[in-house]
Amino acid sequence: MPENVPTSRQALGLPHAGGVSEEEFRAAMARLAAGVVLVTAHDPEDGPRGEDVGMTATAFLSVSLDPPLVLVSVREDSRMDELLERQPLWAASLLAEDHRHIAGRFSMRGRVSDRLLFQDMPVVRGETSGAPLVGGALTTVECRTEQRVAAGDHTLVIGRVLATALPGAEKGPLTYFRGRYRRLA
């Protein structure tokens, strides 16, 4: 077979052994509207004063009221996955409709350093987690990891909610639907 011809089932667009192809799955899940959050943590081991790290996520949800638990799905072997494996404290800022630029900034592939991404962005330091919280977010939750679960090419991070705030509660949410950030009508 020629060298440059894709041979994997995924590259050929064929279903995985137990189900649909990646393209079919992606198209189906694009029809699920989701809220958008910025997940953040402070990495004390990066540089003399540490560095803040962030990632945009749409796979974020409430798990339990007693105890208060949330779940976020992070890409396996990403910087956030590596950080949350050794840093148990993190936060999520539920983004408002006027935070589209923040969501886009932290979801870029091949992006610049996180230090530059946080530059010129209104944040406050979480008193409980030490993580940056987005100014004007609909709500913020500060968490401590309770459990990590490997799930395909992602890690499900379950966090106990230690603190909450409602800085921008009167605004509408930023949502993600059919591959684009949107406002609720």
N, CA, C and O atoms as a DFTB+ gen file, in Angstrom:
740 C
 N C O
     1  1       0.849      -1.181       0.000
     2  2       0.000       0.000       0.000
     3  2       0.892       1.240       0.000
     4  3       1.903       1.253       0.702
     5  1       0.549       2.300      -0.774
     6  2       1.348       3.522      -0.803
     7  2       1.454       4.141       0.594
     8  3       0.559       3.984       1.424
     9  1       2.570       4.852       0.838
    10  2       2.859       5.399       2.161
    11  2       1.874       6.457       2.638
    12  3       1.538       6.458       3.822
    13  1       1.398       7.344       1.799
    14  2       0.568       8.474       2.210
    15  2      -0.927       8.187       2.194
    16  3      -1.726       9.119       2.287
    17  1      -1.316       6.950       2.082
    18  2      -2.732       6.600       2.065
    19  2      -3.169       6.274       3.486
    20  3      -2.567       5.412       4.127
    21  1      -4.230       6.961       4.008
    22  2      -4.682       6.663       5.363
    23  2      -5.206       5.238       5.443
    24  3      -5.909       4.766       4.548
    25  1      -4.853       4.562       6.529
    26  2      -5.273       3.172       6.665
    27  2      -6.125       2.921       7.902
    28  3      -6.760       1.871       7.998
    29  1      -6.158       3.848       8.848
    30  2      -6.944       3.607      10.055
    31  2      -8.429       3.750       9.744
    32  3      -8.813       4.444       8.802
    33  1      -9.257       3.091      10.540
    34  2     -10.708       3.178      10.377
    35  2     -11.159       4.634      10.498
    36  3     -12.018       5.091       9.744
    37  1     -10.566       5.359      11.461
    38  2     -10.925       6.754      11.673
    39  2     -10.571       7.590      10.448
    40  3     -11.384       8.396       9.995
    41  1      -9.369       7.407       9.908
    42  2      -8.930       8.178       8.744
    43  2      -9.799       7.886       7.530
    44  3      -9.991       8.757       6.682
    45  1     -10.319       6.683       7.439
    46  2     -11.169       6.312       6.307
    47  2     -12.630       6.691       6.526
    48  3     -13.460       6.496       5.638
    49  1     -12.956       7.241       7.723
    50  2     -14.332       7.624       8.019
    51  2     -15.225       6.434       8.342
    52  3     -16.450       6.543       8.284
    53  1     -14.624       5.308       8.680
    54  2     -15.393       4.116       9.011
    55  2     -15.777       4.125      10.483
    56  3     -15.099       4.745      11.302
    57  1     -16.866       3.435      10.819
    58  2     -17.253       3.385      12.236
    59  2     -16.178       2.733      13.086
    60  3     -15.419       1.888      12.611
    61  1     -16.122       3.140      14.361
    62  2     -15.277       2.455      15.332
    63  2     -15.815       1.042      15.462
    64  3     -16.945       0.765      15.058
    65  1     -15.025       0.160      16.015
    66  2     -15.432      -1.237      16.139
    67  2     -16.795      -1.378      16.815
    68  3     -17.555      -2.286      16.477
    69  1     -17.115      -0.499      17.759
    70  2     -18.364      -0.633      18.494
    71  2     -19.381       0.440      18.190
    72  3     -20.300       0.624      18.989
    73  1     -19.279       1.165      17.080
    74  2     -20.276       2.214      16.850
    75  2     -20.006       3.080      15.645
    76  3     -19.423       2.637      14.655
    77  1     -20.441       4.323      15.744
    78  2     -20.410       5.262      14.635
    79  2     -19.011       5.835      14.415
    80  3     -18.128       5.694      15.261
    81  1     -18.827       6.472      13.286
    82  2     -17.546       7.118      12.997
    83  2     -17.420       8.401      13.812
    84  3     -18.404       8.915      14.343
    85  1     -16.203       8.903      13.900
    86  2     -15.958      10.153      14.621
    87  2     -16.762      11.295      14.014
    88  3     -17.309      12.122      14.743
    89  1     -16.838      11.347      12.690
    90  2     -17.584      12.410      12.012
    91  2     -19.076      12.337      12.317
    92  3     -19.711      13.366      12.550
    93  1     -19.642      11.123      12.318
    94  2     -21.059      10.962      12.631
    95  2     -21.349      11.379      14.077
    96  3     -22.338      12.057      14.356
    97  1     -20.476      10.964      14.976
    98  2     -20.653      11.297      16.386
    99  2     -20.552      12.800      16.592
   100  3     -21.368      13.391      17.299
   101  1     -19.548      13.420      15.974
   102  2     -19.361      14.868      16.099
   103  2     -20.590      15.617      15.563
   104  3     -21.046      16.573      16.190
   105  1     -21.127      15.196      14.418
   106  2     -22.301      15.847      13.832
   107  2     -23.520      15.703      14.737
   108  3     -24.294      16.647      14.887
   109  1     -23.695      14.538      15.337
   110  2     -24.833      14.319      16.232
   111  2     -24.706      15.180      17.486
   112  3     -25.687      15.797      17.903
   113  1     -23.526      15.236      18.093
   114  2     -23.331      15.991      19.330
   115  2     -23.354      17.501      19.104
   116  3     -23.582      18.261      20.045
   117  1     -23.124      17.942      17.874
   118  2     -23.178      19.377      17.558
   119  2     -24.594      19.920      17.728
   120  3     -24.784      21.130      17.846
   121  1     -25.587      19.035      17.741
   122  2     -26.989      19.455      17.908
   123  2     -27.365      19.623      19.374
   124  3     -28.490      20.018      19.678
   125  1     -26.450      19.332      20.281
   126  2     -26.700      19.488      21.712
   127  2     -26.167      20.847      22.154
   128  3     -24.955      21.064      22.175
   129  1     -27.063      21.759      22.505
   130  2     -26.629      23.074      22.978
   131  2     -25.993      22.912      24.352
   132  3     -26.480      22.144      25.182
   133  1     -24.912      23.633      24.589
   134  2     -24.200      23.519      25.860
   135  2     -23.778      24.894      26.339
   136  3     -23.491      25.788      25.542
   137  1     -23.745      25.048      27.650
   138  2     -23.176      26.240      28.243
   139  2     -21.671      26.210      28.073
   140  3     -21.086      25.147      27.865
   141  1     -21.044      27.364      28.160
   142  2     -19.599      27.471      27.952
   143  2     -18.956      27.955      29.249
   144  3     -19.404      28.934      29.846
   145  1     -17.905      27.264      29.677
   146  2     -17.179      27.642      30.888
   147  2     -15.703      27.802      30.574
   148  3     -15.177      27.213      29.630
   149  1     -15.051      28.613      31.390
   150  2     -13.597      28.683      31.364
   151  2     -13.114      27.981      32.626
   152  3     -13.374      28.438      33.739
   153  1     -12.413      26.874      32.448
   154  2     -11.843      26.126      33.572
   155  2     -10.438      26.666      33.784
   156  3      -9.663      26.790      32.836
   157  1     -10.112      26.986      35.031
   158  2      -8.818      27.587      35.339
   159  2      -8.191      26.933      36.565
   160  3      -8.880      26.377      37.420
   161  1      -6.890      27.014      36.621
   162  2      -6.137      26.548      37.788
   163  2      -4.830      27.318      37.823
   164  3      -4.385      27.854      36.808
   165  1      -4.224      27.370      38.988
   166  2      -2.925      28.013      39.136
   167  2      -1.882      26.917      39.269
   168  3      -2.007      26.027      40.110
   169  1      -0.846      26.987      38.432
   170  2       0.238      26.013      38.468
   171  2       1.397      26.608      39.258
   172  3       2.162      27.405      38.716
   173  1       1.542      26.236      40.530
   174  2       2.589      26.832      41.356
   175  2       3.999      26.408      40.949
   176  3       4.979      27.033      41.356
   177  1       4.101      25.349      40.148
   178  2       5.417      24.828      39.758
   179  2       5.956      25.449      38.478
   180  3       7.083      25.148      38.085
   181  1       5.181      26.309      37.813
   182  2       5.596      26.895      36.539
   183  2       6.151      28.297      36.774
   184  3       5.391      29.258      36.895
   185  1       7.452      28.409      36.835
   186  2       8.097      29.704      37.024
   187  2       8.181      30.093      38.484
   188  3       7.674      29.387      39.355
   189  1       8.826      31.225      38.751
   190  2       9.052      31.653      40.143
   191  2       7.756      31.968      40.899
   192  3       7.685      31.738      42.106
   193  1       6.738      32.485      40.221
   194  2       5.464      32.800      40.874
   195  2       4.333      31.907      40.394
   196  3       3.169      32.132      40.728
   197  1       4.675      30.900      39.616
   198  2       3.646      30.031      39.060
   199  2       2.991      30.665      37.844
   200  3       3.321      31.789      37.466
   201  1       2.068      29.946      37.239
   202  2       1.358      30.461      36.070
   203  2      -0.087      29.994      36.112
   204  3      -0.385      28.885      36.556
   205  1      -0.982      30.861      35.640
   206  2      -2.385      30.505      35.516
   207  2      -2.595      29.761      34.207
   208  3      -1.986      30.088      33.189
   209  1      -3.462      28.758      34.245
   210  2      -3.756      27.930      33.076
   211  2      -5.270      27.939      32.888
   212  3      -6.021      27.918      33.863
   213  1      -5.718      27.970      31.624
   214  2      -7.156      27.965      31.359
   215  2      -7.502      27.182      30.113
   216  3      -6.675      27.012      29.218
   217  1      -8.738      26.705      30.066
   218  2      -9.258      26.030      28.877
   219  2     -10.764      26.229      28.796
   220  3     -11.453      26.231      29.816
   221  1     -11.264      26.393      27.592
   222  2     -12.691      26.496      27.360
   223  2     -13.282      25.099      27.359
   224  3     -12.704      24.177      26.784
   225  1     -14.434      24.937      28.001
   226  2     -15.094      23.632      28.037
   227  2     -16.597      23.800      27.847
   228  3     -17.193      24.770      28.313
   229  1     -17.188      22.846      27.161
   230  2     -18.649      22.778      27.053
   231  2     -19.173      21.521      27.738
   232  3     -20.379      21.390      27.951
   233  1     -18.286      20.603      28.083
   234  2     -18.677      19.389      28.798
   235  2     -18.451      19.630      30.291
   236  3     -17.458      19.189      30.870
   237  1     -19.399      20.341      30.890
   238  2     -19.340      20.711      32.303
   239  2     -20.747      20.572      32.843
   240  3     -21.694      21.067      32.232
   241  1     -20.904      19.903      33.988
   242  2     -22.249      19.711      34.512
   243  2     -22.265      19.465      36.006
   244  3     -21.262      19.085      36.611
   245  1     -23.427      19.692      36.579
   246  2     -23.679      19.403      37.979
   247  2     -23.848      17.893      38.120
   248  3     -24.517      17.264      37.300
   249  1     -23.245      17.309      39.153
   250  2     -23.322      15.873      39.375
   251  2     -24.171      15.550      40.598
   252  3     -24.969      14.613      40.567
   253  1     -24.008      16.317      41.677
   254  2     -24.650      15.979      42.945
   255  2     -24.870      17.235      43.774
   256  3     -24.073      18.172      43.729
   257  1     -25.965      17.242      44.534
   258  2     -26.210      18.330      45.483
   259  2     -25.610      18.029      46.854
   260  3     -25.185      18.942      47.562
   261  1     -25.576      16.746      47.231
   262  2     -25.084      16.374      48.546
   263  2     -24.157      15.173      48.436
   264  3     -24.626      14.035      48.422
   265  1     -22.849      15.402      48.359
   266  2     -22.168      16.691      48.440
   267  2     -22.252      17.431      47.104
   268  3     -22.558      16.822      46.080
   269  1     -21.984      18.736      47.106
   270  2     -22.024      19.492      45.850
   271  2     -20.848      19.110      44.951
   272  3     -19.692      19.397      45.265
   273  1     -21.159      18.459      43.827
   274  2     -20.124      18.001      42.895
   275  2     -20.433      18.475      41.486
   276  3     -21.593      18.543      41.078
   277  1     -19.371      18.805      40.742
   278  2     -19.468      19.111      39.316
   279  2     -18.484      18.224      38.574
   280  3     -17.591      17.626      39.174
   281  1     -18.659      18.147      37.262
   282  2     -17.788      17.345      36.415
   283  2     -17.368      18.165      35.216
   284  3     -18.182      18.879      34.631
   285  1     -16.103      18.067      34.845
   286  2     -15.620      18.670      33.606
   287  2     -14.831      17.596      32.861
   288  3     -14.123      16.792      33.468
   289  1     -14.964      17.599      31.551
   290  2     -14.245      16.663      30.704
   291  2     -13.069      17.397      30.057
   292  3     -13.259      18.402      29.372
   293  1     -11.853      16.889      30.279
   294  2     -10.660      17.513      29.699
   295  2      -9.954      16.517      28.791
   296  3      -9.924      15.317      29.063
   297  1      -9.396      17.030      27.721
   298  2      -8.697      16.174      26.754
   299  2      -7.510      15.504      27.427
   300  3      -6.698      16.159      28.079
   301  1      -7.420      14.187      27.260
   302  2      -6.319      13.411      27.821
   303  2      -4.976      13.956      27.323
   304  3      -4.828      14.286      26.146
   305  1      -4.025      14.042      28.212
   306  2      -2.668      14.505      27.917
   307  2      -2.578      15.985      27.544
   308  3      -1.545      16.428      27.041
   309  1      -3.642      16.756      27.782
   310  2      -3.575      18.204      27.563
   311  2      -2.869      18.833      28.757
   312  3      -2.649      18.177      29.775
   313  1      -2.520      20.094      28.627
   314  2      -1.869      20.780      29.737
   315  2      -2.792      20.811      30.962
   316  3      -2.330      20.640      32.091
   317  1      -4.103      21.031      30.740
   318  2      -5.032      21.070      31.862
   319  2      -5.156      19.693      32.512
   320  3      -5.226      19.602      33.738
   321  1      -5.183      18.645      31.735
   322  2      -5.253      17.286      32.285
   323  2      -4.030      17.008      33.154
   324  3      -4.150      16.482      34.261
   325  1      -2.869      17.362      32.648
   326  2      -1.621      17.146      33.396
   327  2      -1.618      17.965      34.683
   328  3      -1.209      17.471      35.734
   329  1      -2.076      19.220      34.603
   330  2      -2.084      20.069      35.783
   331  2      -3.073      19.560      36.825
   332  3      -2.732      19.485      38.005
   333  1      -4.294      19.208      36.414
   334  2      -5.299      18.766      37.369
   335  2      -4.986      17.393      37.961
   336  3      -5.598      16.986      38.949
   337  1      -4.056      16.694      37.371
   338  2      -3.618      15.426      37.955
   339  2      -2.784      15.675      39.220
   340  3      -2.791      14.854      40.137
   341  1      -2.064      16.807      39.270
   342  2      -1.206      17.087      40.424
   343  2      -1.667      18.286      41.243
   344  3      -1.199      18.472      42.366
   345  1      -2.566      19.100      40.711
   346  2      -3.085      20.275      41.423
   347  2      -4.578      20.037      41.671
   348  3      -5.369      20.097      40.730
   349  1      -4.976      19.768      42.913
   350  2      -6.374      19.426      43.175
   351  2      -7.336      20.615      43.169
   352  3      -8.548      20.411      43.091
   353  1      -6.836      21.846      43.250
   354  2      -7.717      23.014      43.312
   355  2      -7.846      23.662      41.941
   356  3      -6.847      23.902      41.263
   357  1      -9.080      23.944      41.536
   358  2      -9.362      24.552      40.243
   359  2     -10.701      25.274      40.316
   360  3     -11.396      25.210      41.330
   361  1     -11.052      25.955      39.245
   362  2     -12.291      26.724      39.220
   363  2     -12.912      26.679      37.829
   364  3     -12.256      26.343      36.843
   365  1     -14.190      27.025      37.781
   366  2     -14.892      27.172      36.507
   367  2     -15.703      28.458      36.561
   368  3     -16.427      28.709      37.524
   369  1     -15.574      29.267      35.517
   370  2     -16.360      30.487      35.368
   371  2     -17.365      30.235      34.255
   372  3     -16.973      30.011      33.110
   373  1     -18.657      30.268      34.576
   374  2     -19.693      30.069      33.579
   375  2     -19.842      31.368      32.802
   376  3     -20.268      32.386      33.349
   377  1     -19.486      31.324      31.521
   378  2     -19.351      32.543      30.730
   379  2     -20.689      33.148      30.323
   380  3     -21.647      32.439      30.016
   381  1     -20.727      34.468      30.328
   382  2     -21.893      35.232      29.903
   383  2     -21.806      35.471      28.400
   384  3     -20.759      35.272      27.783
   385  1     -22.920      35.900      27.828
   386  2     -22.995      36.079      26.376
   387  2     -21.969      37.077      25.837
   388  3     -21.625      37.014      24.656
   389  1     -21.473      37.993      26.666
   390  2     -20.477      38.952      26.194
   391  2     -19.039      38.447      26.388
   392  3     -18.092      39.222      26.253
   393  1     -18.871      37.174      26.697
   394  2     -17.546      36.586      26.877
   395  2     -17.114      35.693      25.712
   396  3     -16.235      34.848      25.879
   397  1     -17.708      35.866      24.556
   398  2     -17.371      35.046      23.384
   399  2     -15.871      35.116      23.066
   400  3     -15.263      34.108      22.705
   401  1     -15.284      36.302      23.202
   402  2     -13.859      36.472      22.913
   403  2     -12.999      35.665      23.887
   404  3     -11.952      35.149      23.497
   405  1     -13.419      35.551      25.126
   406  2     -12.671      34.766      26.115
   407  2     -12.755      33.287      25.763
   408  3     -11.747      32.581      25.798
   409  1     -13.950      32.815      25.423
   410  2     -14.120      31.409      25.050
   411  2     -13.238      31.078      23.843
   412  3     -12.565      30.048      23.833
   413  1     -13.239      31.941      22.837
   414  2     -12.430      31.705      21.645
   415  2     -10.944      31.736      21.935
   416  3     -10.179      30.939      21.392
   417  1     -10.541      32.648      22.782
   418  2      -9.127      32.806      23.134
   419  2      -8.558      31.534      23.761
   420  3      -7.434      31.143      23.448
   421  1      -9.318      30.890      24.637
   422  2      -8.820      29.725      25.353
   423  2      -9.156      28.398      24.674
   424  3      -8.881      27.336      25.233
   425  1      -9.747      28.442      23.477
   426  2     -10.031      27.205      22.754
   427  2      -9.199      27.061      21.485
   428  3      -9.350      26.083      20.752
   429  1      -8.321      28.030      21.218
   430  2      -7.499      27.991      20.006
   431  2      -6.526      26.815      20.025
   432  3      -5.957      26.486      21.066
   433  1      -6.344      26.194      18.883
   434  2      -5.310      25.171      18.743
   435  2      -3.991      25.879      18.452
   436  3      -3.960      26.902      17.768
   437  1      -2.911      25.325      18.977
   438  2      -1.602      25.914      18.749
   439  2      -1.499      27.312      19.318
   440  3      -0.824      28.170      18.750
   441  1      -2.161      27.543      20.430
   442  2      -2.241      28.878      21.006
   443  2      -0.940      29.285      21.688
   444  3      -0.032      28.482      21.899
   445  1      -0.896      30.571      22.020
   446  2       0.263      31.130      22.704
   447  2       0.222      30.732      24.177
   448  3      -0.675      30.000      24.596
   449  1       1.173      31.203      24.954
   450  2       1.243      30.841      26.372
   451  2       0.003      31.335      27.119
   452  3      -0.604      32.341      26.753
   453  1      -0.351      30.609      28.164
   454  2      -1.503      30.996      28.973
   455  2      -1.302      32.366      29.601
   456  3      -2.267      33.109      29.780
   457  1      -0.064      32.712      29.937
   458  2       0.209      34.026      30.531
   459  2      -0.303      35.141      29.607
   460  3      -0.902      36.109      30.077
   461  1      -0.072      35.007      28.321
   462  2      -0.543      36.018      27.362
   463  2      -2.061      35.979      27.212
   464  3      -2.683      37.017      26.986
   465  1      -2.662      34.804      27.335
   466  2      -4.111      34.700      27.190
   467  2      -4.845      35.405      28.325
   468  3      -5.927      35.954      28.115
   469  1      -4.274      35.397      29.511
   470  2      -4.903      36.055      30.655
   471  2      -4.650      37.566      30.671
   472  3      -5.316      38.307      31.393
   473  1      -3.679      38.011      29.864
   474  2      -3.339      39.434      29.831
   475  2      -4.542      40.243      29.347
   476  3      -5.231      39.826      28.416
   477  1      -4.796      41.375      29.958
   478  2      -5.898      42.277      29.583
   479  2      -7.280      41.655      29.771
   480  3      -8.239      42.086      29.131
   481  1      -7.394      40.662      30.629
   482  2      -8.671      40.013      30.883
   483  2      -9.063      40.288      32.336
   484  3      -8.248      40.091      33.237
   485  1     -10.295      40.738      32.576
   486  2     -10.696      41.018      33.964
   487  2     -10.861      39.724      34.763
   488  3     -11.772      38.937      34.506
   489  1      -9.980      39.517      35.724
   490  2     -10.066      38.331      36.581
   491  2      -9.867      38.737      38.033
   492  3      -9.261      39.766      38.333
   493  1     -10.383      37.920      38.912
   494  2     -10.103      38.025      40.334
   495  2      -9.565      36.670      40.763
   496  3      -9.901      35.648      40.165
   497  1      -8.752      36.658      41.770
   498  2      -8.163      35.418      42.268
   499  2      -9.138      34.756      43.228
   500  3      -9.605      35.390      44.174
   501  1      -9.449      33.494      42.994
   502  2     -10.330      32.765      43.891
   503  2      -9.696      32.598      45.260
   504  3      -8.558      32.140      45.367
   505  1     -10.416      32.961      46.296
   506  2      -9.872      32.877      47.652
   507  2      -9.640      31.434      48.086
   508  3      -8.723      31.163      48.861
   509  1     -10.451      30.516      47.601
   510  2     -10.357      29.115      48.008
   511  2      -9.408      28.319      47.118
   512  3      -8.610      27.525      47.616
   513  1      -9.492      28.527      45.807
   514  2      -8.720      27.725      44.858
   515  2      -7.415      28.379      44.422
   516  3      -6.489      27.686      44.000
   517  1      -7.331      29.701      44.519
   518  2      -6.176      30.416      43.995
   519  2      -6.216      30.553      42.485
   520  3      -5.305      31.134      41.894
   521  1      -7.262      30.027      41.844
   522  2      -7.395      30.080      40.384
   523  2      -8.002      31.413      39.962
   524  3      -8.745      32.024      40.730
   525  1      -7.691      31.874      38.739
   526  2      -8.315      33.096      38.247
   527  2      -9.788      32.860      37.911
   528  3     -10.139      31.834      37.329
   529  1     -10.643      33.806      38.276
   530  2     -12.075      33.757      37.994
   531  2     -12.415      34.910      37.065
   532  3     -11.958      36.033      37.283
   533  1     -13.201      34.655      36.042
   534  2     -13.525      35.669      35.040
   535  2     -14.464      36.713      35.638
   536  3     -15.522      36.385      36.176
   537  1     -14.051      37.983      35.532
   538  2     -14.902      39.080      35.985
   539  2     -16.173      39.131      35.158
   540  3     -16.120      39.061      33.930
   541  1     -17.322      39.253      35.824
   542  2     -18.599      39.342      35.121
   543  2     -19.153      38.009      34.655
   544  3     -20.136      37.982      33.913
   545  1     -18.544      36.890      35.073
   546  2     -19.082      35.576      34.712
   547  2     -20.469      35.417      35.334
   548  3     -20.778      36.069      36.332
   549  1     -21.305      34.555      34.750
   550  2     -22.633      34.312      35.324
   551  2     -22.506      33.790      36.739
   552  3     -23.216      34.229      37.644
   553  1     -21.606      32.860      36.919
   554  2     -21.302      32.319      38.229
   555  2     -19.902      31.742      38.192
   556  3     -19.380      31.425      37.123
   557  1     -19.308      31.610      39.336
   558  2     -18.015      30.936      39.432
   559  2     -18.130      29.861      40.509
   560  3     -18.831      30.032      41.507
   561  1     -17.436      28.767      40.291
   562  2     -17.361      27.697      41.277
   563  2     -15.898      27.349      41.473
   564  3     -15.149      27.188      40.510
   565  1     -15.503      27.236      42.731
   566  2     -14.145      26.819      43.054
   567  2     -14.230      25.401      43.602
   568  3     -15.089      25.088      44.427
   569  1     -13.325      24.551      43.132
   570  2     -13.452      23.118      43.376
   571  2     -12.155      22.475      43.839
   572  3     -11.063      23.015      43.662
   573  1     -12.316      21.301      44.440
   574  2     -11.205      20.413      44.769
   575  2     -11.526      19.063      44.141
   576  3     -12.610      18.518      44.349
   577  1     -10.586      18.529      43.377
   578  2     -10.811      17.259      42.696
   579  2     -11.079      16.148      43.698
   580  3     -10.334      15.959      44.659
   581  1     -12.165      15.416      43.449
   582  2     -12.537      14.262      44.251
   583  2     -12.183      12.967      43.533
   584  3     -11.803      11.976      44.157
   585  1     -12.317      12.994      42.200
   586  2     -12.104      11.766      41.430
   587  2     -11.749      12.117      39.991
   588  3     -12.213      13.118      39.445
   589  1     -10.920      11.276      39.391
   590  2     -10.573      11.386      37.970
   591  2     -10.911      10.048      37.324
   592  3     -10.551       8.993      37.847
   593  1     -11.603      10.091      36.185
   594  2     -12.027       8.874      35.516
   595  2     -11.577       8.943      34.063
   596  3     -11.935       9.875      33.344
   597  1     -10.791       7.956      33.628
   598  2     -10.394       7.883      32.224
   599  2     -11.628       7.511      31.403
   600  3     -12.359       6.582      31.750
   601  1     -11.853       8.251      30.305
   602  2     -13.015       8.009      29.453
   603  2     -12.625       8.268      28.006
   604  3     -12.707       9.401      27.532
   605  1     -12.203       7.227      27.305
   606  2     -11.781       7.383      25.917
   607  2     -10.586       8.310      25.829
   608  3      -9.585       8.095      26.513
   609  1     -10.675       9.347      24.990
   610  2      -9.560      10.289      24.828
   611  2      -9.679      11.486      25.773
   612  3      -9.008      12.499      25.571
   613  1     -10.521      11.380      26.796
   614  2     -10.702      12.441      27.782
   615  2     -10.590      11.892      29.205
   616  3     -10.654      10.685      29.438
   617  1     -10.422      12.815      30.135
   618  2     -10.462      12.493      31.563
   619  2     -11.629      13.259      32.153
   620  3     -11.751      14.466      31.947
   621  1     -12.492      12.564      32.888
   622  2     -13.596      13.209      33.589
   623  2     -13.096      13.581      34.974
   624  3     -12.716      12.714      35.761
   625  1     -13.099      14.867      35.263
   626  2     -12.622      15.358      36.550
   627  2     -13.845      15.760      37.370
   628  3     -14.577      16.677      36.997
   629  1     -14.060      15.075      38.480
   630  2     -15.178      15.363      39.363
   631  2     -14.638      16.182      40.527
   632  3     -13.711      15.762      41.219
   633  1     -15.229      17.355      40.734
   634  2     -14.750      18.250      41.777
   635  2     -15.824      18.579      42.798
   636  3     -16.990      18.771      42.453
   637  1     -15.416      18.640      44.058
   638  2     -16.313      19.103      45.125
   639  2     -16.308      20.620      45.092
   640  3     -15.242      21.237      45.094
   641  1     -17.478      21.225      45.062
   642  2     -17.593      22.673      45.029
   643  2     -17.362      23.210      46.439
   644  3     -18.087      22.883      47.379
   645  1     -16.328      24.046      46.557
   646  2     -15.936      24.614      47.849
   647  2     -16.452      26.034      48.036
   648  3     -16.656      26.472      49.168
   649  1     -16.666      26.761      46.936
   650  2     -17.135      28.144      47.003
   651  2     -17.828      28.505      45.694
   652  3     -17.483      27.977      44.637
   653  1     -18.803      29.404      45.767
   654  2     -19.497      29.902      44.579
   655  2     -19.651      31.415      44.679
   656  3     -19.583      31.991      45.765
   657  1     -19.857      32.040      43.540
   658  2     -20.164      33.475      43.485
   659  2     -21.031      33.718      42.254
   660  3     -20.992      32.945      41.297
   661  1     -21.814      34.798      42.284
   662  2     -22.718      35.148      41.179
   663  2     -22.430      36.563      40.682
   664  3     -23.294      37.433      40.793
   665  1     -21.223      36.818      40.129
   666  2     -20.857      38.188      39.753
   667  2     -21.671      38.790      38.619
   668  3     -21.885      40.002      38.609
   669  1     -22.133      37.994      37.666
   670  2     -22.859      38.534      36.510
   671  2     -24.191      37.843      36.319
   672  3     -24.581      37.557      35.187
   673  1     -24.900      37.568      37.407
   674  2     -26.110      36.760      37.373
   675  2     -27.220      37.326      36.489
   676  3     -28.082      36.572      36.039
   677  1     -27.222      38.630      36.231
   678  2     -28.311      39.218      35.452
   679  2     -28.106      39.070      33.937
   680  3     -29.020      39.370      33.169
   681  1     -26.954      38.625      33.502
   682  2     -26.661      38.476      32.071
   683  2     -27.193      37.148      31.545
   684  3     -27.577      36.268      32.315
   685  1     -27.208      37.017      30.221
   686  2     -27.572      35.750      29.591
   687  2     -26.337      34.886      29.391
   688  3     -25.222      35.408      29.378
   689  1     -26.509      33.562      29.233
   690  2     -25.374      32.655      29.089
   691  2     -24.811      32.627      27.670
   692  3     -25.524      32.877      26.698
   693  1     -23.539      32.322      27.575
   694  2     -22.927      32.006      26.292
   695  2     -23.168      30.519      26.065
   696  3     -22.913      29.704      26.951
   697  1     -23.658      30.165      24.879
   698  2     -23.896      28.760      24.566
   699  2     -23.107      28.368      23.326
   700  3     -22.636      29.214      22.566
   701  1     -22.978      27.062      23.147
   702  2     -22.278      26.505      21.989
   703  2     -23.238      25.543      21.311
   704  3     -23.736      24.608      21.937
   705  1     -23.497      25.778      20.014
   706  2     -24.447      24.960      19.267
   707  2     -24.035      24.919      17.805
   708  3     -23.743      25.953      17.205
   709  1     -24.012      23.721      17.236
   710  2     -23.632      23.508      15.833
   711  2     -22.306      24.166      15.478
   712  3     -22.159      24.781      14.422
   713  1     -21.334      24.020      16.396
   714  2     -19.978      24.467      16.123
   715  2     -19.735      25.956      16.271
   716  3     -18.692      26.455      15.850
   717  1     -20.705      26.693      16.877
   718  2     -20.532      28.141      17.027
   719  2     -20.999      28.592      18.401
   720  3     -21.888      27.986      18.999
   721  1     -20.382      29.675      18.897
   722  2     -20.847      30.313      20.119
   723  2     -22.089      31.116      19.780
   724  3     -22.146      31.779      18.745
   725  1     -23.095      31.053      20.667
   726  2     -24.353      31.730      20.399
   727  2     -24.928      32.327      21.689
   728  3     -24.539      31.964      22.800
   729  1     -25.858      33.245      21.496
   730  2     -26.625      33.818      22.615
   731  2     -28.002      33.171      22.592
   732  3     -28.490      32.774      21.534
   733  1     -28.622      33.065      23.753
   734  2     -29.997      32.588      23.782
   735  2     -30.894      33.686      23.224
   736  3     -30.698      34.867      23.510
   737  1     -31.870      33.289      22.433
   738  2     -32.782      34.276      21.853
   739  2     -33.907      34.597      22.801
   740  3     -34.773      35.411      22.479
